[in-house]
Structures are given as structure tokens and as C-alpha cells.
């Protein structure tokens, strides 16, 4: 779905917004989406001059409409300076570490962002949560349709060492409570495991997830299911909820589940094998012979985003573009045999 080239929000000409964590996988695409839609954008980074942020400066429209600010989520003053004069904030910045310190940073950083935005007169914040805050519930019925009302079981996540999920849950709850106290409009996007092409050079977790199965470095695949979404869809979702949440009534609230497919790992590796037969894609089933039935992909609803006009990228296209990007950036070798044509997907 192409980005809009027009620049209107509630009838007004588009305005200045800020994206925290602008150099990250999702943050970079949010910046690109907003520039493509005509916004003036500020992006925060711990070190804007770091070469890892060079891809942002190269984006179309960046020279005229993108400014990078030095900021840290634990430094309220740096956030306030970046948010000053902005109509909207997209709070994407988040640690991806799985430890207790990251839980603290997630919550305190979110509170700082909410309060800095409220103090600077920001009208609306879009908060990037995580599917880890939604699906980790061992007591959920197999017949349950996973949607915006679902939450992970905090005690289960903590007991099983999924501290990243704990942190994202706590951060989303803190954002909701703090925004309500401060009277700040808050909309939450909840993306699943995010695949698709990277704009930056450094390999991130989900792209490495694809690369390890593609090249067979992951020796076995598990009897497990995973929810996926294309990073370009995540960026479009951020822009759509920012622009249209009020106009379409917001449906069931301020939370928008962002996923397009739930695949068993066997389906995932088969897709890779079909697309790229010349790679040694992981073929061994880790749990074969244990007598347990194959886990079934669960039902989900992304209706709220569809109601805003969202169109989701097919998983075949997402994986194809991910692998092409991995080749172009030198993260996987390119086979001598010809690659599939994207137009035939």
C-alpha cells in the first residue's frame, strides 16, 4: 500500500513530529513513512553523528525535513528539547535486552517520554508496544481469537525468564496510566515479530532469525508457532493510527494489534525453501518422535487496523524482500544460481 503524498491531519496541513529511537529497525521505517507523507520529522538517537544513523540522512526528503536530536529515554531534559514544538510523538525507542535493568529502563523511559510530551504541549503520542505483551498466556484457550483485549500472563513471563515481555507489558501499562493522568492522547501499536528489509546496516534480531533458518545455521526447527508482520506495515500502521484514530472512532480503544500471519515453524521454513531452493534451509524437526501433536496456529484479528484502511503485505513478499536485503547488505552469501523474480511471487 503506497504512502500518501498528501499532508493532512484532521484537515490541517501536516506538521512537526518526533520519532524516538529513529535509527532502529522499526524507527527508521517510521521516519521514512512520515517523510514520504510530507511531515517535518525530528528523530532522536543517543549519538546522531554515529555512522549507524547515516541511512536516515539518505532518505528522500531528509535534507529538507529531518533533524536528528541527541536524546536518551532516561534523560527527561533531552526528550523535552526534542519534543518542543512538536504536534505528535512516535515513541519507538526501547531496549531489546532480556534482563531486569531493561525492564526498569522500559518503564522509566516511557514515563519520561509521556511527561516530556505532555509538558511540551504534544497533542498525541503513538507508543510502540510489542506482541510480547499480548500472546504469552499458557491458559489461553486454543479457540480464543487473539486481539487487542488480550494480555500476556506477567507471572508466567517472569517465571519463564521472558523479562523482555514483562518490560513491554509494564511499559505499555505505565504509558496508558501516565497519559491518562496528564491528559495526553495515546494510541498504541502492538507489532508481532517484525520482518522485511532493513534500512540500516547492522543485523537486528528478526532479520537474523530469518538468516539463521535460510542458511541452516539454525540446525533444527521447533514445534512452535510465531506471529509475523512486515516492518513497512508497522510503519504504515503508526502513521494511520496517528492520522485516523479519531476520524474512524477508534473501535475498541486505543490499542491496535499489528500482525498479518501466524505460522508454524514448519510453514515458515517451507516458505523459505519454496522461495530460495538453492539455500540450505533448516530441514530437521527438533521435536520429531516425541509423540506430541503439531502446535496449531491460533486465530487472530487485525480488524481494527483494516478498518483504518490498512492493507497487509503477504508473508511471501516480506520474506523475499528480507532475503534480498540480507544479500545486498552482505549478511548472507548470494548463490551462483538465479534468484526468483519478485514479480512472480
Phi, psi and omega per residue, in radians:
X1 nan 2.047 -3.076
X2 -1.186 2.627 3.080
X3 -1.269 2.578 3.086
X4 -1.210 2.397 3.088
X5 -1.601 -0.154 3.109
X6 -1.481 2.927 -3.004
X7 -2.368 1.306 -3.138
X8 -2.357 2.381 2.999
X9 -2.267 2.055 -3.115
X10 0.894 0.667 3.055
X11 1.497 -0.128 -3.119
X12 -1.710 2.679 3.044
X13 -1.114 2.528 -3.047
X14 -1.131 2.796 -2.845
X15 -2.400 -2.931 -3.062
X16 -1.477 2.278 3.088
X17 -2.322 2.840 3.132
X18 -2.185 2.448 3.074
X19 -2.070 2.043 3.047
X20 -1.428 2.643 -3.099
X21 1.103 0.702 -2.991
X22 -1.104 -0.470 -3.091
X23 -1.517 -0.030 -3.103
X24 -1.325 3.019 3.141
X25 -0.953 -0.996 3.134
X26 -1.274 -0.760 -3.103
X27 -0.984 -0.716 -3.139
X28 -1.071 -0.736 -3.139
X29 -1.255 -0.555 3.049
X30 -1.135 -0.759 3.082
X31 -1.029 -0.823 -3.137
X32 -1.052 -0.797 -3.135
X33 -1.039 -0.769 -3.110
X34 -1.189 -0.708 3.071
X35 -1.086 -0.749 3.128
X36 -1.094 -0.481 3.128
X37 -1.544 -0.012 3.032
X38 1.717 0.113 3.138
X39 -1.290 2.701 2.834
X40 -1.592 2.259 -2.946
X41 -2.184 2.366 2.874
X42 -1.857 2.381 3.086
X43 -2.108 2.377 3.108
X44 -1.741 2.570 3.073
X45 -2.670 2.650 3.113
X46 -1.102 -0.627 3.092
X47 -2.452 1.619 -3.095
X48 -1.018 -0.450 -3.099
X49 -1.437 -0.149 3.139
X50 -1.072 2.410 -3.103
X51 -1.026 -0.427 -3.120
X52 -1.182 -0.204 3.079
X53 -1.752 0.094 -3.072
X54 -1.078 -0.526 -3.118
X55 -1.103 -0.463 3.135
X56 -1.190 -0.735 -3.121
X57 -1.137 -0.452 -3.104
X58 -1.457 -0.108 -3.105
X59 -1.184 2.607 3.065
X60 -1.041 2.256 3.123
X61 1.538 -0.140 -3.064
X62 -1.159 -0.676 -3.085
X63 -1.044 -0.661 -3.102
X64 -1.589 -0.507 -2.909
X65 -2.302 0.254 3.105
X66 -2.196 2.269 3.039
X67 -2.224 2.321 3.118
X68 -1.723 2.359 -3.133
X69 -2.043 2.444 3.033
X70 -1.356 2.157 -3.127
X71 -2.746 2.697 3.077
X72 -2.340 2.403 -3.061
X73 -1.123 -0.369 3.100
X74 -1.531 -0.015 3.126
X75 -1.946 1.664 -3.088
X76 -0.950 -0.763 -3.070
X77 -1.066 -0.681 -3.140
X78 -1.184 -0.628 3.090
X79 -1.194 -0.757 3.139
X80 -1.043 -0.710 3.130
X81 -1.119 -0.704 3.139
X82 -1.225 -0.579 -3.073
X83 -1.487 -0.270 -3.065
X84 -1.007 2.173 3.132
X85 1.508 -0.060 -3.116
X86 -1.499 2.492 3.037
X87 -1.435 -0.576 -3.084
X88 -2.447 2.703 3.082
X89 -2.288 2.379 3.022
X90 -1.926 1.826 -3.053
X91 -1.598 1.611 -3.091
X92 -1.720 -0.509 -3.026
X93 -0.953 2.296 -3.138
X94 -2.907 2.493 3.027
X95 -1.306 2.495 3.091
X96 -1.837 0.144 3.127
X97 -1.301 2.730 -3.073
X98 -1.967 1.154 -3.117
X99 -2.561 2.986 -3.087
X100 -1.110 -0.670 3.137
X101 -1.058 -0.705 -3.132
X102 -1.158 -0.550 3.067
X103 -1.093 -0.757 3.135
X104 -1.129 -0.783 3.134
X105 -1.068 -0.733 -3.117
X106 -1.032 -0.791 -3.088
X107 -1.297 -0.884 -3.095
X108 -1.169 -0.673 3.096
X109 -1.108 -0.678 3.114
X110 -1.158 -0.755 3.112
X111 -1.075 -0.729 3.099
X112 -1.050 -0.767 -3.124
X113 -1.114 -0.772 3.127
X114 -1.070 -0.842 -3.088
X115 -1.214 -0.665 3.083
X116 -1.123 -0.723 3.121
X117 -1.104 -0.799 3.141
X118 -1.100 -0.754 -3.123
X119 -1.151 -0.527 -3.121
X120 -1.579 0.094 3.062
X121 1.375 0.363 3.091
X122 -1.117 2.445 -3.088
X123 -1.489 -0.679 -3.061
X124 -2.576 2.471 3.028
X125 -2.079 2.369 2.947
X126 -1.806 2.100 -3.081
X127 -1.828 2.237 3.110
X128 -1.543 1.892 3.076
X129 -1.626 -2.622 -3.121
X130 -2.662 2.613 3.075
X131 -1.093 -0.339 3.050
X132 -1.089 -0.339 3.092
X133 -1.504 -0.008 -2.992
X134 -2.066 -0.818 -2.819
X135 -1.758 -0.143 -3.044
X136 -1.466 1.322 -3.136
X137 -2.409 1.795 -3.086
X138 -1.176 -0.285 -3.105
X139 -1.665 0.044 3.128
X140 -1.213 2.328 3.122
X141 -1.163 2.483 3.092
X142 -1.024 -0.381 -3.130
X143 -1.537 -0.129 -3.126
X144 -1.176 2.352 3.023
X145 -1.540 2.016 -3.117
X146 -1.267 2.153 -3.140
X147 -2.540 -2.848 -3.041
X148 -1.148 -0.288 -3.124
X149 -1.460 -0.182 -3.034
X150 -1.484 2.516 3.070
X151 -2.334 2.607 3.015
X152 -1.200 2.763 3.077
X153 -1.511 1.912 -3.041
X154 -1.031 -0.802 -3.107
X155 -1.102 -0.690 3.104
X156 -1.107 -0.782 3.137
X157 -1.069 -0.761 -3.127
X158 -1.171 -0.739 -3.107
X159 -1.134 -0.562 -3.103
X160 -1.675 0.109 3.054
X161 1.407 0.269 3.103
X162 -1.560 1.188 -3.050
X163 -1.243 -0.461 3.050
X164 -1.047 -0.787 3.123
X165 -1.104 -0.710 3.082
X166 -1.024 -0.805 -3.117
X167 -1.101 -0.708 3.137
X168 -1.190 -0.658 3.067
X169 -1.083 -0.869 -3.109
X170 -1.100 -0.676 -3.132
X171 -1.166 -0.717 3.132
X172 -1.156 -0.732 3.102
X173 -1.107 -0.750 3.114
X174 -1.084 -0.713 3.132
X175 -1.085 -0.788 -3.123
X176 -1.110 -0.798 -3.112
X177 -1.185 -0.762 -3.091
X178 -1.186 -0.710 3.129
X179 -1.118 -0.665 3.112
X180 -1.128 -0.708 3.111
X181 -1.099 -0.680 -3.032
X182 -1.613 -0.078 -3.140
X183 1.261 0.458 3.126
X184 -1.636 2.273 3.071
X185 -1.170 2.228 -3.108
X186 -2.223 2.294 3.038
X187 -2.201 2.386 -3.043
X188 -2.018 2.263 3.012
X189 -1.854 2.284 -3.068
X190 -2.060 1.561 -3.110
X191 -1.455 2.577 3.035
X192 -1.417 -2.934 3.061
X193 -0.972 2.167 -2.929
X194 -1.804 2.084 3.124
X195 -2.046 -3.136 -3.083
X196 2.038 3.061 -3.055
X197 -1.217 2.455 3.045
X198 -1.509 2.525 2.984
X199 -1.547 -0.474 -3.138
X200 -1.620 3.018 -3.038
X201 -1.549 -0.677 -3.015
X202 -1.208 2.347 -3.118
X203 -1.201 2.227 3.118
X204 -1.752 3.064 -2.999
X205 -1.016 -0.886 -3.021
X206 -1.250 -0.570 3.077
X207 -1.211 -0.649 3.065
X208 -1.143 -0.612 3.067
X209 -0.979 -0.808 3.119
X210 -1.175 -0.803 -3.077
X211 -1.064 -0.685 -3.093
X212 -1.178 -0.651 3.080
X213 -1.304 -0.663 -3.126
X214 -1.062 -0.759 -3.037
X215 -1.631 -0.026 3.138
X216 1.364 0.125 3.083
X217 -1.115 -0.535 2.977
X218 -1.444 1.856 -2.931
X219 -1.218 -0.499 -3.097
X220 -2.425 2.665 3.008
X221 -1.913 2.636 -2.994
X222 -1.679 2.901 3.035
X223 -1.470 1.357 -3.036
X224 -2.596 2.773 3.071
X225 -2.081 2.637 -3.121
X226 -2.451 2.502 3.070
X227 -1.638 2.450 -3.074
X228 -2.260 2.755 3.043
X229 -2.684 2.589 3.092
X230 -1.402 2.404 -3.097
X231 -1.060 -0.546 3.112
X232 -1.216 -0.564 3.047
X233 -1.200 -0.656 3.109
X234 -1.077 -0.773 3.131
X235 -1.105 -0.753 3.118
X236 -1.114 -0.661 3.126
X237 -1.074 -0.731 3.109
X238 -1.032 -0.794 -3.130
X239 -1.176 -0.720 -3.111
X240 -1.117 -0.797 -3.105
X241 -1.213 -0.530 3.094
X242 -1.160 -0.729 -3.051
X243 -1.484 -0.599 -2.889
X244 -2.076 -0.034 -3.086
X245 -0.946 -0.826 3.119
X246 -1.233 -0.752 -3.037
X247 -1.055 -0.569 -3.127
X248 -1.778 0.121 3.048
X249 1.532 -0.193 3.066
X250 1.328 -0.008 3.067
X251 0.948 -2.129 -3.053
X252 -1.511 0.261 3.106
X253 2.387 -2.713 -3.005
X254 -1.693 0.023 -3.034
X255 -1.842 2.359 -3.131
X256 -2.241 2.015 3.109
X257 -1.332 2.251 -3.038
X258 -2.122 1.598 3.048
X259 -2.651 2.686 -3.069
X260 -2.114 -0.323 -3.102
X261 -2.714 2.542 2.966
X262 -2.105 2.050 -3.032
X263 -2.136 2.448 2.912
X264 -1.217 2.641 -3.111
X265 -1.017 -0.549 3.104
X266 -1.121 -0.683 3.094
X267 -1.176 -0.666 -3.134
X268 -1.089 -0.883 -3.117
X269 -1.207 -0.518 3.100
X270 -1.180 -0.671 3.061
X271 -1.049 -0.804 3.106
X272 -1.065 -0.738 -3.115
X273 -1.145 -0.698 3.120
X274 -1.137 -0.708 -3.101
X275 -1.315 -0.648 -3.007
X276 -2.327 1.249 -3.066
X277 -1.154 -0.248 -3.094
X278 -1.567 0.010 3.049
X279 -1.719 2.641 3.128
X280 -1.451 1.106 -3.080
X281 -1.027 2.438 3.127
X282 -0.841 2.240 -3.071
X283 -2.129 -0.313 -3.042
X284 -1.495 2.310 3.132
X285 -1.580 2.008 -3.022
X286 -1.046 -0.680 -2.992
X287 -1.748 0.254 -3.127
X288 -1.102 2.319 3.091
X289 1.581 -0.009 -3.140
X290 -1.507 -0.055 3.075
X291 1.448 -0.095 -3.120
X292 -1.443 2.459 3.111
X293 -1.201 2.727 3.091
X294 -1.134 2.327 3.085
X295 -1.147 2.347 -3.117
X296 -1.613 2.400 3.034
X297 -1.027 2.367 -3.094
X298 -1.534 2.885 3.130
X299 -1.435 2.609 3.103
X300 -2.542 2.863 3.092
X301 -2.233 2.208 2.974
X302 -2.036 0.502 -3.060
X303 -1.043 -0.663 -3.061
X304 -1.072 -0.707 3.074
X305 -1.255 -0.661 3.088
X306 -1.057 -0.614 3.121
X307 -1.144 -0.350 3.070
X308 -1.576 0.047 3.127
X309 1.715 0.174 -3.106
X310 -1.206 2.335 3.006
X311 -2.067 2.253 -3.010
X312 -1.678 2.490 3.124
X313 -1.303 2.255 3.097
X314 -1.040 2.554 -3.072
X315 -1.076 -0.599 3.107
X316 -1.036 -0.759 3.139
X317 -1.173 -0.712 3.140
X318 -1.057 -0.819 -3.122
X319 -1.197 -0.683 3.090
X320 -1.030 -0.860 -3.104
X321 -1.167 -0.572 3.080
X322 -1.085 -0.835 -3.103
X323 -1.181 -0.682 3.093
X324 -1.050 -0.711 3.111
X325 -1.150 -0.736 3.124
X326 -1.049 -0.656 3.079
X327 -1.176 -0.858 -3.073
X328 -1.064 -0.601 -3.106
X329 -1.612 0.060 3.043
X330 1.392 0.323 -3.122
X331 -1.500 -0.368 3.008
X332 -2.372 2.660 3.121
X333 -1.291 2.722 -3.141
X334 -1.761 2.091 3.126
X335 -1.085 2.675 3.135
X336 -1.223 -0.438 -3.113
X337 -1.361 2.721 -3.076
X338 -1.111 2.547 3.112
X339 -1.515 2.724 3.079
X340 -1.135 2.650 3.120
X341 -1.526 2.218 -3.097
X342 -1.049 -0.556 -3.111
X343 -1.117 -0.331 -3.108
X344 -1.669 0.051 -3.113
X345 -1.121 nan nan
